[in-house]
Amino acid sequence: MGGARGRLRIYLGAAPGVGKTFAMLCEGHRRVARGTDVVVGFVETHGRPRTAAQVDDLELVPRKTMVYRGTAFTELDAGAVIARRPRLALIDELAHTNVPGSKNAKRWQDIEEILDAGIDVVSTVNIQHLESLNDVVHQITGVPQRETVPDEVVRRADQVEVVDMAPEALRRRMAHGNIYPPERIDAALSNYFRVGNLTALRELALLWVAGKVDEQLDRYRADHGIAGTWEARERVVVALTGGSEGDTLVRRAARIAARTKGADLLAVHVTRSDGLTGTDPANLTRQRTLVESLGGTYHQVVGDDVPNALLDFARGVNATQLVLGASRRGRIAQLFSRGVGVTTTMLSGSIDVHMITHAEVSGRARRVRSRAALTRRRRFAGWAMALLLLPIITAALVPFGDALSLPSEILLFLLMVVGVALVGGMWPAVTAAVAGSLLLNYFFTPPVGRFTISDPENLLALGVYVLVAVMVSAVVDLAARRTREASRAGADAEVLSTLAGHVLRGDAALPSLLARLREIFGLSSVTLLERAAEPSPDDHSEPEAWRIVATSGGAPCTAPGAADSDVSIDDDLVLAVRGRLLDASDRRVLEAFAAEAAIALRQQRLREEAEQARPLAEADRMRTALLAAVSHDLRTPLASAKAAVESLRSTEVRWSEEDRHELLATADESLAKLDRLVANLLDMSRLQAGVLGLASQPVAVEEVVPRSIDDLGPLADRVEGELSAGLPDIVADPALLERILVNVMTNAVRHSPAGAKVLVTASSHGGQVEIRVIDRGPGIPPEAHDRVFMPFQRLGDRDNHTGVGLGLALSRGLAEAMGGTLVPEETPGGGLTMIITLPIASPVPAEDPALILP
């Protein structure tokens, strides 16, 4: 087998009975025919003849037998499978819960051990057993699924294959007796196997698998360096500039995406490295919220060339459509530049581009501030001005050479040089100044027509002219550089601000940081590495010396030496990136990301340590509270009973018959209180251990409420019942329900004013019966509603020495064990109302086999 981990293949059933177990066994036979060593670790045929026939020719690993509460159960024997060491094991029902006392709580954990042993596994699971879809399936079918498997377990599988069947075909299969025996068919067809239920489950399965396929496709394209768009799924990208028209573009893009079922919506904002002009942060914040409310995602990238940055992002996410706003630039401006929309359309290739008109197009064009840095276009314009204006000014001044003095001519040339400096920067202006000095010398400085100067004052004037021109050019260039640096800092600050908002909204900090860094700088992968061994001089390029803590993107870096750029955070942590070399300004942002990544990693590990310590702290708190309760609350009734018994046994005092009865009553009352406290403690421990026995059955509310009031003894006169007529039966354990009612009513009487009665009502609402216990006491603040149900809590008791605070905690636990709830709410006019909600007894018994799904 070697040290390699086994491969996992999962057959994902869209509904029970579609044939996932049959498909698994058929795969086993195909592998046997190819010479593979195959065993059946566990299979459940559910009495289906065709499925059972597929097992006959396959080797079965014996199951292990376990006894739980007097009943024998058979389970997968993972140890026996590993000891047998086949090449492939067939193991049915991935989400199965093992019998208490097994090594692992879930079968998928057994399968993980088998995979770690290097054995391939083929398994099965139905879509309703996925943890993320559990509540959705319950809402659709009305049948709760108590056995679930984490989605990540299925996502990690090497192959996931959907086993599907049309709802009508599955119902025909059911009617023909191929799934359930005849006595269960009618109930199943009229309950779980309705056409609507099966159609919804089928769609859930296909959509869930589509998400996994997307992940595999993205990974394949990244691994193979595929930049072109594969139109496997519609993805609509909308470009946002920060203008007010963005709301219109987002809504239009959402409508385009909605035309295709399952299409993705992505919004992207491009921040220029020199600071994006005309961006309104308030608009971007509002539009980001709008995108996310429509089910899309918001992204931000940095790029000097907006069309290419947009298209790079769109190709990176495999987008099929790009939505842009129509240009707001005037016609004259469009003559000099085609604009972002036209350029993007020309370069889009296979990506469809939608140009959306909006209200801003017809209005006044947005004022665009000049760019801070001297771009190539500006430098070109400066050189063009220098080459054109020098001969033009010279030609214009030559006819007036006798009328104008040399200082006036120098000033005109200086004005031209300043203009060139403002447009093109230092070097075009210096060149214009030197060339201008030569022209002034030749055409306007005596002797004219020669490159000589006869008057020293003219030489000084020309020298000052060149010096002033160079100084002005240097000042303009320095101002441009400072402005560019400030703009870059502003762009970096905007990126980091967006990142901070992304993390604060609840995304996982470390994966979020790495994903945003990769996205913003257009990197192929970002990896956080941690040293795995003692440092050595040559371990920079040794993968064995490092381990990957977190990664985002394609193939991760296995060592800092394999990266295009890396940042050392401390002696043990390094952030390594692939995709391109980063310049100095980018590295400053990279270092900020690296520092945040280290903090996020430490916080993540602290949270994990806190989670591991929490059960110990909770157990210690419970133990301390229990000892405090036992030290007083249990000892008090015991002391009273002991004192009464010792008094009765005393020979020094002759008690009258009345005194004897009173002492016996005291002893009886104290021992009864002690019995209740011990019973509550034992039942709470059973609840927490999950071993409390239930005997649920249809119960009439009209019978159990009066019995519970009678059980209150002397307090019964303080309780009054008002039950609605014709209440349906509920599903509950009668003894436990009476106990809940007694605890809640006793608590209500204890907190009610003297002479005030506690009211008990019951009514039916939507498949449930609500029993309300209403008092007129001081009530409980809303923020303490949950705390009152914690063990050993006594909120606002006038008598703080009564009970250990287990009554309400136990009552809620018992109610939830019976499938109900116990919640408090404020009584109108003052007081507290405890609401006990339990399900109505269904016409189909709970133990109906039609509801027990494979």
ZILINCOR-V571755 format. One record per residue. PSI is psi in radians with two decimals (NA if undefined). OMEGA is omega as a letter, one per 20 degrees, with the letter a starting at -180 (999 if undefined). Layout:
psi={PSI	PSI}
omega={OMEGA	OMEGA}
//
This chain:
psi={-0.56	-2.95	0.04	2.57	2.54	2.84	2.48	2.24	2.33	2.29	1.99	1.95	2.33	-0.41	2.81	2.43	0.01	-0.23	0.50	-0.70	-0.70	-0.75	-0.67	-0.77	-0.63	-0.70	-0.67	-0.74	-0.66	-0.71	-0.69	-0.73	-0.44	0.09	0.23	2.48	1.89	2.38	2.76	1.91	-0.72	2.33	2.47	1.90	-0.27	0.50	0.27	2.07	-0.76	-0.65	-0.76	-0.60	-0.49	-0.32	-0.40	-0.74	0.09	2.58	2.28	2.27	2.20	2.44	2.78	2.53	2.30	2.50	2.18	2.09	0.77	0.03	2.42	2.35	2.60	2.41	2.89	2.30	1.56	-0.66	-0.70	-0.66	-0.77	-0.69	-0.62	-0.55	1.03	3.03	-0.55	2.37	2.32	2.07	2.00	2.77	1.30	-0.62	0.07	2.43	2.18	2.79	2.38	2.38	-0.19	2.82	-0.76	2.56	-0.53	2.66	-0.58	-0.47	-0.62	-0.72	-0.64	-0.71	-0.70	-0.71	-0.71	-0.44	0.04	0.28	2.25	2.59	2.40	2.20	3.12	2.66	2.59	2.67	-0.53	-0.20	-0.07	2.35	-0.75	-0.37	0.07	-0.86	-0.56	-0.79	-0.70	-0.74	-0.65	-0.84	-0.36	0.07	2.03	2.52	1.92	-0.25	2.06	2.83	2.39	2.42	-0.64	-0.55	-0.75	-0.65	-0.54	-0.20	2.55	-0.58	2.39	2.12	2.22	2.27	1.96	2.79	2.46	2.49	-0.73	-0.69	-0.67	-0.69	-0.65	-0.71	-0.69	-0.81	-0.52	0.02	0.33	-0.11	-0.97	2.74	2.83	-0.65	-0.23	-0.13	-0.90	-0.78	-0.73	-0.77	-0.57	-0.12	-1.64	-0.65	0.63	2.69	-0.74	-0.76	-0.82	-0.65	-0.75	-0.75	-0.67	-0.75	-0.71	-0.75	-0.79	-0.72	-0.69	-0.77	-0.59	-0.67	-0.73	-0.66	-0.67	-0.76	-0.76	-0.69	-0.78	-0.73	-0.69	-0.79	-0.68	-0.74	-0.54	0.12	0.61	1.99	-0.37	2.81	2.27	2.01	0.96	-0.44	2.44	2.22	2.14	2.14	2.26	2.26	2.25	2.31	-0.18	0.00	2.95	-0.30	-0.17	-0.60	-0.76	-0.75	-0.72	-0.79	-0.68	-0.75	-0.66	-0.67	-0.66	-0.77	-0.60	-0.31	-0.37	2.14	2.23	0.14	2.63	2.56	2.21	2.37	2.42	2.42	2.20	2.11	2.07	2.60	-0.33	0.24	2.01	2.25	2.49	0.27	2.28	1.92	-0.61	-0.72	-0.76	-0.69	-0.78	-0.75	-0.58	-0.79	-0.71	-0.78	-0.81	-0.56	-0.42	0.14	0.16	-3.05	2.64	2.44	2.71	2.31	2.78	2.30	2.38	-0.60	1.74	-0.84	-0.80	-0.62	-0.74	-0.81	-0.61	-0.75	-0.80	-0.75	-0.60	-0.57	0.15	0.76	2.61	-0.39	2.50	2.22	2.14	2.69	2.53	2.59	2.47	0.05	2.59	2.97	-0.66	-0.76	-0.60	-0.35	-0.57	-0.43	2.35	-0.36	2.92	-0.78	-0.86	-0.77	-0.76	-0.72	-0.70	-0.59	0.00	-0.44	-2.13	-0.08	2.20	2.34	2.21	2.11	1.96	2.18	2.75	3.01	-0.51	-0.35	-0.75	-0.25	-2.99	2.33	2.54	2.38	2.16	2.08	2.58	2.58	2.54	-0.72	2.70	1.74	3.01	-0.65	-0.72	-0.70	-0.68	-0.73	-0.64	-0.78	-0.70	-0.75	-0.76	-0.80	-0.57	-0.75	-0.54	-0.92	-0.57	-0.83	-0.72	-0.82	-0.61	-0.52	-0.39	-0.77	-0.38	0.38	-0.62	-0.47	-0.51	2.57	2.83	-0.72	-0.67	-0.73	-0.69	-0.72	-0.69	-0.73	-0.67	-0.67	-0.73	-0.73	-0.73	-0.73	-0.75	-0.70	-0.72	-0.58	-0.86	-0.10	-2.82	-0.94	-0.72	-0.64	-0.73	-0.76	-0.77	-0.64	-0.79	-0.79	-0.67	-0.66	-0.64	-0.71	-0.72	-0.68	-0.77	-0.73	-0.44	-0.11	2.14	2.47	2.24	2.51	0.11	2.66	0.95	2.72	2.08	-0.52	2.14	-0.52	-0.65	-0.65	-0.73	-0.74	-0.78	-0.65	-0.76	-0.66	-0.84	-0.72	-0.80	-0.72	-0.76	-0.73	-0.78	-0.74	-0.74	-0.71	-0.76	-0.75	-0.73	-0.73	-0.68	-0.73	-0.77	-0.69	-0.70	-0.73	-0.73	-0.69	-0.70	-0.71	-0.68	-0.71	-0.74	-0.72	-0.68	-0.69	-0.82	-0.61	-0.75	-0.72	-0.77	-0.74	-0.64	-0.74	-0.73	-0.40	0.01	0.01	2.68	2.17	-0.94	-0.91	-0.65	-0.79	-0.84	-0.70	-0.72	-0.70	-0.79	-0.71	-0.76	-0.73	0.12	0.72	2.73	-0.56	2.62	2.24	2.33	2.05	2.53	2.41	2.30	-0.13	3.04	2.42	2.53	2.81	-0.51	0.49	0.10	-0.51	0.24	1.93	-0.52	-0.36	-0.06	2.68	2.58	2.10	-0.80	2.64	2.75	2.35	-2.64	-2.37	2.12	2.74	2.33	-0.18	2.67	-0.58	-0.30	0.01	2.74	-0.60	2.52	2.65	2.16	2.10	-0.84	-2.86	-0.39	-0.32	2.40	2.36	2.06	2.36	2.61	2.66	-0.79	2.82	2.39	2.46	-3.14	-0.72	-0.63	-0.64	-0.55	-0.75	-0.67	-0.70	-0.65	-0.74	-0.72	-0.74	-0.74	-0.63	-0.69	-0.72	-0.76	-0.68	-0.77	-0.73	-0.70	-0.75	-0.59	-0.71	-0.73	-0.72	-0.66	-0.67	-0.66	-0.57	-0.32	-0.82	-0.66	-0.74	-0.69	-0.74	-0.69	-0.71	-0.75	-0.70	-0.73	-0.76	-0.68	-0.76	-0.71	-0.69	-0.78	-0.65	-0.43	-1.01	-0.61	-0.55	-0.51	-0.94	-0.56	-0.70	-0.69	-0.80	-0.72	-0.73	-0.72	-0.74	-0.74	-0.63	-0.72	-0.59	-0.24	2.40	-0.05	-0.34	2.38	1.94	2.45	2.89	-0.63	-0.72	-0.68	-0.75	-0.69	-0.72	-0.71	-0.69	-0.68	-0.80	-0.74	-0.79	-0.73	-0.74	-0.61	-0.72	-0.73	-0.69	-0.74	-0.74	-0.78	-0.71	-0.72	-0.75	-0.75	-0.75	-0.65	-0.72	-0.64	-0.69	-0.82	-0.51	-0.18	0.50	0.32	2.19	2.38	2.50	1.22	2.47	2.87	2.29	2.38	2.15	-0.63	-0.36	-0.69	-0.59	-0.86	-0.67	-0.66	-0.67	-0.69	-0.58	-0.22	-0.24	-2.18	-0.39	-0.07	-0.54	-0.30	0.01	2.44	2.34	2.41	1.73	2.43	2.62	2.57	0.56	2.41	2.82	2.67	2.83	2.00	2.86	2.00	-0.76	-0.75	-0.62	-0.73	-0.67	-0.72	-0.85	-0.72	-0.80	-0.82	-0.74	-0.68	-0.75	-0.70	-0.72	-0.72	-0.52	0.02	2.62	2.70	2.31	-0.31	2.46	2.61	2.30	2.31	2.12	2.83	2.45	2.83	2.35	2.00	0.98	0.13	2.74	2.30	2.17	2.08	2.26	1.93	2.20	2.94	0.54	-2.83	-0.26	-3.06	2.36	2.50	-0.61	-0.24	0.12	-0.69	-0.58	-0.45	-0.34	0.06	2.49	2.54	0.47	2.35	1.52	2.04	0.35	2.32	-0.61	1.71	0.17	0.43	1.98	2.85	0.16	0.48	-0.23	-0.95	-0.65	-0.78	-0.71	-0.77	-0.74	-0.73	-0.71	-0.78	-0.56	-0.49	0.20	0.29	-2.88	2.79	1.95	2.60	2.72	2.79	2.41	2.21	2.24	-0.01	2.44	-2.97	2.45	2.14	2.19	2.05	2.05	2.22	2.61	2.58	2.50	2.12	2.61	-0.53	2.10	2.61	-0.50	0.21	2.20	-0.34	-0.36	-0.03	1.80	2.48	NA}
omega={a	a	a	r	r	r	a	r	a	r	a	a	r	r	r	r	a	r	a	r	r	r	r	a	r	r	r	r	r	r	r	a	r	r	r	r	a	r	r	r	r	r	r	a	a	r	a	a	a	r	r	a	a	a	a	a	a	r	a	r	a	r	r	a	r	a	r	r	r	a	a	r	r	a	r	r	a	r	r	r	a	r	r	r	r	r	a	r	r	a	a	r	a	a	a	r	a	r	r	a	r	r	r	a	a	r	r	r	r	a	r	r	r	r	r	r	r	a	r	a	r	a	a	r	r	a	a	a	r	a	a	a	a	a	r	r	r	r	a	a	a	a	r	r	a	r	a	r	r	a	a	r	r	a	a	a	r	r	r	a	a	r	a	r	r	a	a	r	r	r	r	r	r	a	a	r	a	a	a	r	a	a	a	a	a	a	a	a	a	a	a	a	r	a	a	r	a	r	r	r	r	r	r	a	a	a	a	r	r	r	r	r	r	r	r	r	r	a	r	a	r	a	a	r	a	a	a	a	r	a	r	a	a	r	a	r	r	a	a	r	a	r	a	a	a	r	r	a	a	a	r	r	r	r	r	r	a	a	r	a	r	r	a	r	r	r	a	r	a	r	r	r	r	r	a	a	r	a	r	a	r	r	a	r	r	a	r	r	r	a	a	r	r	r	r	r	a	a	r	a	r	r	r	r	a	a	a	r	r	a	r	r	a	r	r	r	r	a	r	a	a	a	r	r	r	a	r	a	a	a	a	r	a	r	a	r	a	r	a	a	a	a	r	r	a	a	a	a	a	a	r	a	r	r	a	r	a	a	a	a	a	a	r	a	r	r	a	r	r	a	a	a	r	a	r	r	r	r	r	r	r	r	r	r	a	a	a	a	a	r	a	a	r	a	a	a	a	a	a	a	a	a	a	r	a	r	r	r	r	r	r	r	r	r	r	a	r	r	r	r	r	a	a	r	a	a	r	a	r	r	r	r	a	r	r	r	r	r	r	r	a	a	a	a	r	i	a	r	r	r	r	a	a	a	r	r	r	r	r	a	r	r	r	r	a	a	r	a	r	a	r	r	r	r	r	a	r	r	r	r	a	r	r	r	r	r	r	r	r	r	r	r	r	r	a	r	r	r	r	r	r	a	a	r	r	r	r	a	a	r	r	r	a	a	r	r	r	a	a	a	r	a	r	r	r	a	r	a	r	a	a	a	r	a	r	a	a	a	a	a	a	r	a	a	a	r	a	r	r	a	r	r	a	a	a	r	r	r	a	a	r	a	r	r	r	r	r	a	r	a	a	a	r	r	a	a	r	r	r	r	a	r	a	a	r	a	r	r	r	r	r	r	a	r	r	r	r	r	r	r	r	r	r	a	r	r	r	r	r	r	r	a	a	r	r	r	r	r	r	r	r	a	r	r	r	r	r	a	a	a	a	a	r	a	a	r	r	r	r	a	a	a	r	a	r	r	r	a	a	r	a	a	r	a	r	r	r	r	r	r	a	r	r	r	r	r	r	a	a	r	r	r	r	r	r	a	r	r	r	r	a	r	r	r	r	r	a	r	r	a	r	a	r	r	a	r	r	a	r	a	a	r	a	a	r	r	r	r	r	a	a	r	a	a	a	a	a	a	a	a	r	a	r	a	r	r	r	r	r	r	a	r	a	a	a	r	r	r	r	a	a	r	a	a	r	r	a	r	a	a	r	r	r	r	r	a	r	a	r	r	r	r	a	r	r	r	a	r	r	r	a	r	a	r	a	a	a	a	a	r	a	a	a	a	a	a	a	a	r	r	r	r	r	a	r	r	r	r	a	a	a	r	r	r	a	a	a	r	r	a	r	r	r	r	a	r	r	r	a	r	r	a	r	r	a	r	r	a	r	r	a	r	r	a	r	a	r	a	r	r	a	r	r	a	a	a	r	a	r	a	r	a	r	999}
//
